[in-house]
Amino acid sequence: MTLLYFAQVRRITTLTSEPLVTESPLSTDELWQQILRRHPDLALLRPAIRLARNGEFAAPEAVFQPDDEVALIPPVSGG
């Protein structure tokens, strides 16, 4: 699995992306547990971050596969 980070998430992690090695599918909660183990400072942003799987926003009950590309998308403001 590849994790992609944008905006505030990128600033917090200091990464644009990183691999997450898993041999089995992960629920949304399991994926977040893995992410927060690596980057505990994201916990405060978690309620506002949307997950996208393979270019499409993921539903809260999504299951993420080992070969998925997962983007963490924080709220975006603009005009």
Secondary structure, DSSP 8 states (H G I E B T S, - for coil): -EEEE-HHHHHHHT-SEEE---SS-EEHHHHHHHHHHH-GGGGGTGGG-EEEETTEE--TT-EE-TT-EEEEE------
